[in-house]
Amino acid sequence: MNHRPSPLRRLALVVFAVLLLGGGSLGYVLHARHRDLPTAAGDGSFSLAARGLYYRDSATGHVARWNGTGGPPATGGPACERFHIAGERALCLRKLPGVPARTQALVLDRQLREVKRVTVPGIPNRARVSASGNVLSWTTFAVGDSYATTAFSTRTSILDLRTGYLIKSMEEIPLTIDGTRHHAPDVNYWGVTFAHDDNRFYATVSTKGRTHLVEGDLRDWSAKALRENVECPSLSPDDTRIAFKKKVSDDPAAPWRLYVLDLADMREHPLAETRSVDDQAAWLDDETVGYALPGGEGRAGGIWSVPADGTGAPRLLIPGGSSPAAAN
């Protein structure tokens, strides 16, 4: 008896093998599958359902929640090195053991159930969830571990939960700088932030020794540079302003200062925080920006806040915290 598969079946097997082994550098479709096992949960009593300011507690490495009333924070959340929450989803980045460095990007719902799990190369660095919770992005350091040096390389991914489509690396997005299509092997993206339409995004791109703020379009798969010297943008809740860190010094110990850019007229102003901030700031509300500072040299480490209009003074909110994200 002839057991050879039919030509149609052989073609199906070849296609399956290609899909299984392939994936490409631009992206591929992940099959959405909701998992009911709370694999990321801490002590079982913590959830992401309540309103408050979520953050990573540096003492435990776990996510906690502060309600702003002066009482003790809710603790016992998942262990993450970077964290963000918005809408009905949260993103938890974990460094996996072993060499070379790998990061696990864990997508969770408000009940701490696992929605998606992706493993990528590098060290956890930036995490962002769109306001709806539908689109997520993360950045890892592939080489080096600081933006203050030139010896670093990043890898930034975007995941669309509506389709399951994962862009493994943004580096192949068609990029326009000064009106010209830009091609260069040294292009690095990081610090993505999303508009409310889940299509427009902003990010930092570095190439040929310069950093640029880019505005991108997911549907058109394109990005264009808007201005130089803008890093780690964070779009305001009303989609009109961007908080960012600007390089103001060549001193590697204190190169940056926080600014806010008005997208309507492209005017910028410094915030009252004069210390160097190496963080992707988070908008705590329409008028307040939050960010993390390390401790040391007489400085209290933790999550600080400052008015977005450049007035006032920095205020310490949560000692020893990082990755702040306000959730309603």
N, C-alpha and C positions, 0 to 999 in steps of 0.2 A: 504494500500500500504506500502511496506517495504522501509523506507527511510534510512536504515543503509548503510553507505558507504561500498564500496567493499573493500576486503583485500588489494588490491594494493593502493587504495586511502587512507586507514587508515595508511599504511606504509609511504606514502608520507607525511601525516600530522605529523606523529611522527618525521620523519627526519627533517621536517621544524621546528618543535618546538625545537628540539635539537640544530639545527643551530642557531635559534633565541636566545635561552637562554644560549647557551654555549659560546665557544670562547677559553677556556683553557688558561693556563699561558704562553704557548709558542707563540701562535699567531693565527691569523685567516685572512681570505681574505676579504678585503673591496671592494665593487663594486665601480669602478671609475666612477664618475659622475661630469662632468665639470659644474660649476655654473657660470653664466654670471653676477650675481649680485655682484658689487664691495663692499662686506660687510666690508672689512677691510680698505677701503680708508679713507683718512683723509679729506682734504678740497676739493678733487676732481681735483686739479690741479697737483698733484704729481703722478709720475709713477716710475717704476723700470726699464724703458727701456734704460735710459741713462747710459753711462759709468761713473765711479767715485767710491769714497769710501763711502759706506753706513754705517750708524751707528745709534745708539739710542741717541737722545738728552735727557740728564738727566733732563733738565729744563722743558721739555714738556712731556716726556715719549713717544714721537713719533719718527719715523724713518726720518732721513734727509740724504742728499747727498752732499758730498764735492768733487769738481772737481780738487782740488789741485792748482788752479791758484791764490789763495789769495782773490777771490771774496766771497760774502756771500753764504752760503750753500743753497741748495734747501730744503725747509721745507714743512710740511703738510702731511707726510707719515702716515702709520698706527700706532696705539698705540701698542707697544710691550715692554715686559720686557727683552726678549732676541731675537736676530735677526741674520739671516745669509742669504746670497744669493749667488748663483752660477748657471751657465747655464741658463736655462729658468725658474727657480723656486726660491722662497724665503720661508723662514720658520720664522714665527712670534709666539713667545710664550707669552701667556697672563695668568696672575693669575686671576682666577675667584673668585668672591666674595663668602663669606660663609665659614663655617667650616663643615667638614675638608677641608684642602687646596686642590684645584684642579687647573690644568693647561690646558689651551686650546692650542693645537698645530694647527696653521692655516697655510696651504700651499697655496701659491699664485703664479700666473704667473706674467710675467713682466708688465702686464697691471693692476695688482692688483685685478685680478679676482680670486675668491676662487676656488681652485682645490680640497682640502680635508680639513676636520676639525675633529680632534680627541681630546677627553677629557681624561686626565689621572690624577691619584692622585699626589699630591705633589706641590712643589714650583718651578717655572722656574729656570733653572740653566745653561744648556749648549744647544747650537743649532748648527747643522752642515748640510750642503747640499753638495752632491758630485759635482765634477766639471761639470758633465753633467746635473745636476739638477734632475736626476732620483731617487736617493736614499737619504734619509734624516734620521737624528737621533736627538733625544733630550734626555736630562737628567733632572730629577726633584729631589729635595730633598724630600724624604718621611718623614724623621725624622731629626731634626736639620737643620742648615742653613750655616754650615761652614765646610770646609775640615780640618781646623786647630784643630778640636776637634775629639775625638773618638766616640762621640755620634751622629753619622749621618748615614743615610741610603739613598741610591739612587735608582732610577728606570730609566733605560735607554731603549728606544724603537728605533726600526729601521723600516722605512716605504719604501717599494719599489714601486714606482709609475708605473713601467712597468707592474706589476702584480696586484697591489692593496694590496699586502700582508703586513700585519702589525705584527711585532714581538713586542708584548706588553712589554716583559721584557727579557733582555739578560741573566738573571741569570741562565737559564737552558742550555746555550750553553756548549757543552762538552769542558772542559778546561784542558789543559796539562801544568803542572809546573814541571820543572826539569825532563822532560821525563816521568812523571807519571800522569795518569788521576787524577784530583783533585776534591774531593767532600768535600764541607763544607757549612754549613748554613749561614755563614757570608759573602759570596761572593757579592761584589758590583762592578758594572761597571759604568764608566762615561767617558765623553770626547772622543767620537768616531770621527775618521777622515778617509776619504775614498780615495783609490787610483783611478786613472783614469779609471780602468777597471770596476768600479762599483761592484767589487766582493771582493777584498782584502780590509781590514780595519785594523786600529790600535785603541786601546783604553787603558784606565787604568782599571786594576782590583785590588781590595783590598781584602785581605783575611788573617786571622790570624796575623793581625797587620803589614802586609807588603803590599806595592804597587808594581805592576808589569806593564810593557809595554807588551801588548799582540798583536800578529798579528793574524787576523781572516780571515776566508774564508766563505763567505755567501753561496755559492753553496754547500760546504761540511758541513756547519754548525759546524765549529770547531774553536778553538782558542788555541794558545800556547804562553806561557810567553817567552819573549826575554831577559829581564833584569829587575832588581829591581830599585825602586826609580825613576820612570818616571810617571808624572801625566799630564793630559790634553794635549795629543799629538796633533800636528798639522802638517800634511804632506805637504812638499814643493810642488810648482807647477810642478816640474820635478819628483816627487815621490821618491827622493833620500835621503831626510833629514827630520828629525822631530824636530820641536821646541817644547819644553816642560818645565814645571816647575819642579824643583828638590828640595827636602827638604834638606836644608843645616844647619838648626838650630832647636832646640827644643823650641825656643822662639815663643809662639803662635801669637805674634804681627808681626813677620817677619820670617816666616819659610822657604820661598822659594826663588829661584833664577832661572832666565831663562837660559836655555841651548839649544844647537842644537846638535843632534845626527846624524852622518853619517851612513846610513843603510848598506853601502858597507863594512865598517870595524868596525862598532859599536864603533867608537871613538866619544867622546863628548867634547864640549868646552863651557865655559860660555860666555854669551853675555855681552856687556858693561853696561847693566842695572844692577846695584848692589842693587836696592831696591827690596823688596819682591813683587812679582807679583802673585796674585791669579786670574788667567784668563787663558782661552784657547787661546793662541796667534793665530794671523791670519797672513798669508803671504801676504804682500801687493804687492810684486813682487818676482822674483826669489832670490833676495838678501836682502830683507828687511822684518822684522817682526814687526807687530803692536800688541798692547795690551792696556788694560785699567788699569788705576790706580785711586783709590779714592783720593779725596782731603783731606786736613787736615794736621796739624803739619808742616806748611810751604811748603807743597807739592801741586803742581798744579794738580788737578784731570783732567782726560780726556784721550784721546787716544794719546799714544806715539808710536814712532817708533825707531828701532835700527838696525844697520847692522847685518846680520845673520852670518857673519864670525868672530864675536867677536871684531872687530875694532870699531872705531868711538865713538860716545856718543849718549845717548838718546835725542830725539827731540820731543817736544810737537807739535802735529799736530792739534788736535781739543779739546779745553777746554770743559769739561763737557760732553764728549762723551763716549760711551761704545759700545760693540758688533760690532767692526769694521769688514767690509767685502768688499774687492775690487772686483768690477764687471766690466767686459769688454763688 
